[in-house]
Amino acid sequence: MKNICPLRYLTETFGGKWKMPIICILADASPKRYSVIKRRLGGITNMMLAQSLKELESSGLISRTQYNEVPPRVEYSLTERGKGALPMLTAAAQWAVSEMEGEGFSANCGECRSLC
């Protein structure tokens, strides 16, 4: 068993600009196609989205389902492990909203919808 700081593990698992927003998009329980995730994120490149999805999948937080159809259809959804992270992300979002309001920012998120 490796020794690692829990906060380091957390940042390695959820770190980066796009991973938490992707999880938030998938939080409403309905599977999402790549194009829907990309559209909701806005500003992400195809390469970065593909890499982030692969990392989240290899961490066991999301699942990728490919359907044998023409044209091919792929959907992403949260795994049970990913769903287990939602309370922590909701608490973090609530903390951020409180801090933002105290600093004069308006919390307006078009990505999460279900967590913020």
Backbone as CSV, one residue per row, in Angstrom:
resi,resn,N_x,N_y,N_z,CA_x,CA_y,CA_z,C_x,C_y,C_z
1,MET,0.848,-1.180,0.000,0.000,0.000,0.000,0.893,1.241,0.000
2,LYS,0.579,2.170,-0.888,1.349,3.406,-0.995,0.813,4.445,-0.023
3,ASN,1.703,5.215,0.546,1.310,6.345,1.376,1.189,7.574,0.498
4,ILE,0.072,8.245,0.590,-0.136,9.487,-0.167,-1.071,10.385,0.634
5,CYS,-0.840,11.650,0.534,-1.687,12.639,1.197,-3.079,12.597,0.567
6,PRO,-4.133,12.549,1.380,-5.493,12.532,0.820,-5.799,13.738,-0.067
7,LEU,-5.283,14.898,0.279,-5.539,16.072,-0.552,-4.800,15.978,-1.882
8,ARG,-3.625,15.381,-1.864,-2.906,15.166,-3.123,-3.684,14.187,-4.005
9,TYR,-4.203,13.120,-3.398,-5.014,12.152,-4.137,-6.228,12.848,-4.750
10,LEU,-6.862,13.693,-3.957,-8.036,14.432,-4.420,-7.693,15.313,-5.620
11,THR,-6.602,16.051,-5.533,-6.244,16.931,-6.639,-5.784,16.143,-7.858
12,GLU,-5.153,14.999,-7.662,-4.765,14.182,-8.810,-5.990,13.587,-9.499
13,THR,-7.000,13.248,-8.725,-8.207,12.645,-9.277,-9.119,13.673,-9.932
14,PHE,-9.301,14.818,-9.281,-10.265,15.817,-9.751,-9.612,17.078,-10.299
15,GLY,-8.285,17.135,-10.287,-7.576,18.347,-10.675,-7.689,18.665,-12.155
16,GLY,-7.318,19.866,-12.477,-7.394,20.337,-13.851,-8.629,21.202,-14.040
17,LYS,-8.642,21.873,-15.138,-9.713,22.825,-15.423,-11.040,22.166,-15.757
18,TRP,-11.014,20.955,-16.298,-12.224,20.405,-16.911,-12.866,19.232,-16.196
19,LYS,-12.148,18.525,-15.334,-12.701,17.289,-14.766,-13.936,17.527,-13.904
20,MET,-13.885,18.471,-12.989,-15.058,18.714,-12.142,-16.256,19.213,-12.945
21,PRO,-16.071,20.132,-13.894,-17.223,20.520,-14.714,-17.815,19.352,-15.504
22,ILE,-16.988,18.446,-15.986,-17.511,17.269,-16.695,-18.355,16.424,-15.751
23,ILE,-17.862,16.206,-14.549,-18.621,15.433,-13.562,-19.943,16.131,-13.250
24,CYS,-19.911,17.448,-13.129,-21.145,18.196,-12.862,-22.159,18.039,-13.995
25,ILE,-21.681,18.043,-15.221,-22.574,17.877,-16.372,-23.230,16.501,-16.335
26,LEU,-22.480,15.503,-15.892,-23.004,14.137,-15.844,-23.800,13.848,-14.571
27,ALA,-23.892,14.811,-13.668,-24.520,14.586,-12.363,-26.028,14.396,-12.421
28,ASP,-26.681,14.795,-13.486,-28.143,14.693,-13.520,-28.645,13.295,-13.866
29,ALA,-27.758,12.343,-13.941,-28.073,10.916,-14.086,-28.404,10.451,-15.500
30,SER,-28.643,11.348,-16.430,-28.894,10.879,-17.792,-27.575,10.851,-18.557
31,PRO,-27.310,9.771,-19.275,-26.065,9.685,-20.050,-25.983,10.823,-21.069
32,LYS,-24.759,11.272,-21.316,-24.539,12.371,-22.242,-23.585,11.946,-23.347
33,ARG,-23.853,12.429,-24.535,-22.960,12.194,-25.663,-21.830,13.216,-25.628
34,TYR,-20.752,12.862,-26.294,-19.565,13.707,-26.360,-19.926,15.128,-26.793
35,SER,-20.728,15.244,-27.829,-21.069,16.568,-28.371,-21.842,17.413,-27.364
36,VAL,-22.681,16.779,-26.560,-23.441,17.507,-25.541,-22.497,18.030,-24.461
37,ILE,-21.567,17.189,-24.034,-20.594,17.609,-23.023,-19.757,18.771,-23.555
38,LYS,-19.287,18.636,-24.776,-18.455,19.688,-25.382,-19.217,21.001,-25.498
39,ARG,-20.451,20.934,-25.927,-21.270,22.138,-26.080,-21.514,22.807,-24.721
40,ARG,-21.819,22.007,-23.698,-22.089,22.567,-22.368,-20.839,23.181,-21.744
41,LEU,-19.674,22.590,-22.022,-18.439,23.135,-21.461,-18.044,24.438,-22.140
42,GLY,-18.115,24.459,-23.453,-17.693,25.644,-24.187,-16.212,25.932,-23.968
43,GLY,-15.500,26.185,-25.017,-14.103,26.568,-24.897,-13.110,25.434,-24.715
44,ILE,-13.550,24.202,-24.688,-12.643,23.074,-24.546,-12.325,22.515,-25.933
45,THR,-11.073,22.133,-26.122,-10.687,21.536,-27.398,-11.083,20.062,-27.413
46,ASN,-11.180,19.493,-28.602,-11.489,18.064,-28.711,-10.429,17.222,-28.017
47,MET,-9.158,17.602,-28.177,-8.079,16.843,-27.559,-8.174,16.862,-26.034
48,MET,-8.453,18.027,-25.462,-8.543,18.142,-24.003,-9.771,17.412,-23.473
49,LEU,-10.891,17.476,-24.178,-12.083,16.761,-23.735,-11.848,15.263,-23.788
50,ALA,-11.285,14.785,-24.876,-11.008,13.347,-24.993,-10.060,12.888,-23.895
51,GLN,-9.020,13.666,-23.624,-8.059,13.307,-22.575,-8.714,13.308,-21.202
52,SER,-9.520,14.325,-20.907,-10.189,14.414,-19.611,-11.158,13.253,-19.418
53,LEU,-11.918,12.918,-20.461,-12.845,11.787,-20.373,-12.099,10.481,-20.142
54,LYS,-10.972,10.285,-20.821,-10.178,9.070,-20.623,-9.638,8.990,-19.200
55,GLU,-9.161,10.102,-18.663,-8.640,10.118,-17.301,-9.745,9.835,-16.284
56,LEU,-10.902,10.429,-16.479,-12.025,10.175,-15.569,-12.488,8.725,-15.657
57,GLU,-12.463,8.180,-16.859,-12.834,6.774,-17.032,-11.809,5.857,-16.373
58,SER,-10.533,6.147,-16.541,-9.504,5.296,-15.932,-9.504,5.424,-14.413
59,SER,-10.002,6.548,-13.881,-10.143,6.712,-12.429,-11.387,6.015,-11.899
60,GLY,-12.232,5.522,-12.794,-13.447,4.839,-12.373,-14.578,5.770,-11.999
61,LEU,-14.485,7.037,-12.389,-15.524,8.005,-12.038,-16.633,8.085,-13.076
62,ILE,-16.294,7.804,-14.328,-17.312,7.795,-15.377,-17.197,6.505,-16.178
63,SER,-18.282,6.177,-16.834,-18.260,5.014,-17.726,-18.567,5.487,-19.139
64,ARG,-17.994,4.762,-20.076,-18.171,5.055,-21.499,-18.887,3.866,-22.110
65,THR,-20.021,4.115,-22.760,-20.789,3.055,-23.399,-20.845,3.336,-24.889
66,GLN,-20.338,2.383,-25.665,-20.360,2.514,-27.115,-21.409,1.566,-27.674
67,TYR,-22.270,2.108,-28.533,-23.332,1.328,-29.141,-22.934,0.969,-30.570
68,ASN,-23.208,-0.249,-30.955,-22.888,-0.708,-32.310,-23.991,-0.278,-33.265
69,GLU,-23.920,0.967,-33.646,-24.889,1.558,-34.559,-24.133,2.295,-35.656
70,VAL,-24.841,2.641,-36.694,-24.275,3.480,-37.742,-25.141,4.733,-37.824
71,PRO,-24.601,5.900,-37.568,-23.237,6.166,-37.124,-23.030,5.718,-35.675
72,PRO,-21.764,5.517,-35.272,-21.483,5.070,-33.902,-22.000,6.080,-32.869
73,ARG,-22.461,5.549,-31.766,-22.961,6.400,-30.676,-22.228,6.012,-29.410
74,VAL,-21.700,7.023,-28.708,-21.001,6.814,-27.443,-21.638,7.729,-26.408
75,GLU,-21.897,7.174,-25.225,-22.474,7.963,-24.138,-21.622,7.814,-22.892
76,TYR,-21.615,8.880,-22.104,-20.851,8.911,-20.857,-21.812,9.114,-19.697
77,SER,-21.520,8.462,-18.584,-22.331,8.630,-17.384,-21.450,8.415,-16.159
78,LEU,-21.950,8.853,-15.022,-21.213,8.656,-13.778,-21.341,7.213,-13.314
79,THR,-20.268,6.688,-12.771,-20.301,5.384,-12.123,-20.778,5.590,-10.687
80,GLU,-20.937,4.512,-9.957,-21.294,4.640,-8.539,-20.207,5.400,-7.791
81,ARG,-18.966,5.152,-8.157,-17.848,5.875,-7.533,-17.960,7.364,-7.835
82,GLY,-18.285,7.697,-9.064,-18.462,9.099,-9.443,-19.620,9.740,-8.707
83,LYS,-20.712,9.009,-8.573,-21.873,9.525,-7.833,-21.523,9.749,-6.369
84,GLY,-20.626,8.923,-5.834,-20.197,9.075,-4.447,-19.441,10.369,-4.200
85,ALA,-18.881,10.958,-5.243,-18.147,12.219,-5.111,-19.073,13.435,-5.142
86,LEU,-20.318,13.251,-5.550,-21.225,14.398,-5.711,-21.459,15.188,-4.421
87,PRO,-21.651,14.541,-3.255,-21.834,15.348,-2.036,-20.635,16.259,-1.745
88,MET,-19.430,15.760,-1.980,-18.234,16.560,-1.758,-18.188,17.725,-2.745
89,LEU,-18.518,17.465,-4.007,-18.510,18.532,-5.010,-19.607,19.558,-4.738
90,THR,-20.759,19.093,-4.275,-21.851,20.011,-3.926,-21.433,20.916,-2.775
91,ALA,-20.789,20.330,-1.763,-20.320,21.120,-0.628,-19.270,22.136,-1.074
92,ALA,-18.365,21.733,-1.945,-17.345,22.648,-2.457,-17.999,23.774,-3.255
93,ALA,-19.003,23.454,-4.061,-19.696,24.474,-4.855,-20.424,25.454,-3.940
94,GLN,-21.054,24.946,-2.885,-21.758,25.824,-1.950,-20.784,26.754,-1.232
95,TRP,-19.625,26.228,-0.857,-18.597,27.060,-0.248,-18.168,28.150,-1.221
96,ALA,-17.930,27.779,-2.488,-17.491,28.742,-3.493,-18.539,29.831,-3.715
97,VAL,-19.814,29.457,-3.775,-20.887,30.434,-3.960,-20.870,31.440,-2.818
98,SER,-20.740,30.949,-1.596,-20.700,31.828,-0.427,-19.518,32.786,-0.498
99,GLU,-18.359,32.270,-0.850,-17.163,33.105,-0.958,-17.286,34.110,-2.097
100,MET,-17.823,33.677,-3.215,-17.965,34.561,-4.374,-18.889,35.729,-4.057
101,GLU,-20.006,35.429,-3.402,-20.951,36.482,-3.064,-20.319,37.482,-2.107
102,GLY,-19.486,36.986,-1.190,-18.784,37.865,-0.261,-17.782,38.768,-0.949
103,GLU,-17.320,38.361,-2.109,-16.354,39.153,-2.864,-17.007,39.942,-3.997
104,GLY,-18.337,39.911,-4.067,-19.042,40.695,-5.064,-19.219,40.021,-6.416
105,PHE,-18.972,38.718,-6.490,-19.172,37.984,-7.737,-20.562,37.373,-7.754
106,SER,-21.109,37.211,-8.924,-22.381,36.534,-9.084,-22.114,35.092,-9.514
107,ALA,-22.647,34.142,-8.788,-22.473,32.729,-9.123,-23.511,32.359,-10.172
108,ASN,-23.046,32.128,-11.387,-23.941,31.785,-12.485,-23.269,30.709,-13.317
109,CYS,-23.665,29.470,-13.090,-23.006,28.358,-13.760,-23.957,27.701,-14.747
110,GLY,-23.561,27.658,-16.003,-24.362,27.005,-17.012,-23.983,25.543,-17.181
111,GLU,-22.922,25.112,-16.497,-22.448,23.737,-16.651,-23.129,22.794,-15.664
112,CYS,-23.018,23.128,-14.398,-23.445,22.191,-13.354,-24.959,22.067,-13.272
113,ARG,-25.611,23.164,-13.191,-27.070,23.218,-13.069,-27.581,22.428,-11.877
114,SER,-27.124,21.197,-11.687,-27.679,20.379,-10.616,-26.899,20.495,-9.315
115,LEU,-25.667,21.020,-9.339,-24.868,21.062,-8.126,-24.742,22.452,-7.552
116,CYS,-24.690,23.462,-8.373,-24.461,24.830,-7.895,-25.760,25.510,-7.506
